[in-house]
């Protein structure tokens, strides 16, 4: 059986009348010593009392090992007796005794970190929701898909076989638009319509290349179809052409949104792959529907 360890939570109770307690550390009882595992940052004591200095709390925690040694030297060996003595001699208070098992030093460290995370350290802040890209170009593309009734509605996933905006592929990397039909059609947009944005446009093309690469990792090389939609004047297109050609060399189809031919072909292409919202409703109510679209998976 793995060795067992008894522990308690060292707590701060600044004003007993208020009944507030703040968990500060995990203390582990061994036969011949007491080990104190403190929170990484004790600034949180300010939350319970502005009159208490962090240094005072740190010293109180440090003193626990010395106090426990004194108690053991006086013949107190039972953990409950040692804990009672610490309560009487220290300015801190303590929880009831708990127990964990650890076969080796690594498991011991893991258990301590888990207990600190669960019982002592502040809870982490929730992840912030991803901020969707907002550009005139992306708005125009989504409007075109909305007019074709192939833009996913709020709450719809890629399994709707409609175009889903702002689809996360990995932490920090999201596809502007994603459509699932046989393969995953990943659409990135770069608005380079303003001459002063050349450098930023090149950076956005580079980010788009990372998104495409992450999509290939996630969906497979043969399961990913990347498309880069950009808006640019003739002079701007010349400025960013090396970056565009690099994206094209990596397998992305290039669509100049300012070219009527490019734009029309792109909308028709994507529309032929997606399942319009009204079409699904007709299927739902049992009407005959023959869209002539690609097989959906």
GIUR-V582375 format. One line per field, one symbol per residue. phi: phi as a letter, one per 30 degrees, with the letter a starting at -180 (. if undefined). psi: psi as a letter, one per 40 degrees, with the letter a starting at -180 (. if undefined). burial: + if it has 9 or more other C-alpha atoms within 8 Angstrom, else -. Layout:
phi: ???
psi: ???
burial: ???
//
This chain:
phi: .decbcbbcdbcbdbeddicbbdcacccccdcabcccdddbcdddddcaddcdeeddeddddddddddddddddjdcdddddddddddccdcbbdddcbbcadaddddddddddddddcbdedddddddddddbbdddddddddddddicdddejdcdddicdcdhcdcaeibbdebbbcaibcccccbbccdcddceddddddddddddddddddddcjedcbbdbccbbadddddddceeddddddddjddcbdddcededdddddddddcccddddddddeciddbbdidddcb
psi: iiiihhiihhihgdhddeehihhdihhhhideihhhhiidheeeddddheehidddddddddeddddddddddeehdhdddddddddddieiiiiihaiiihdaddddddddddddddddiihiiihiihhiihiddddddddddddefehiiheiaeeefihhifhhdihehihdihhhgdihhhhiihhfehdeedddddddddddddddddddddeideehhihhhihiiddddddedddddddddeehhhhhdehddddddddddddedihiddddddddeeihhgdeiihh.
burial: ----++++++++++-----+++++++++++--++++--+--+--++-+---+-+--++-+++-++-+++-++---+----+++-+++--+-+++-----+++----++--++--+++--++---------------+++--+-+++-+++++---+-+--+++++++++---+++++++++-++++++++++++--++--++-+++-+++++-+++--++--+++++++++++--++--+--++--++---+-+++++---++--++---+-++++--++-++--------------
//
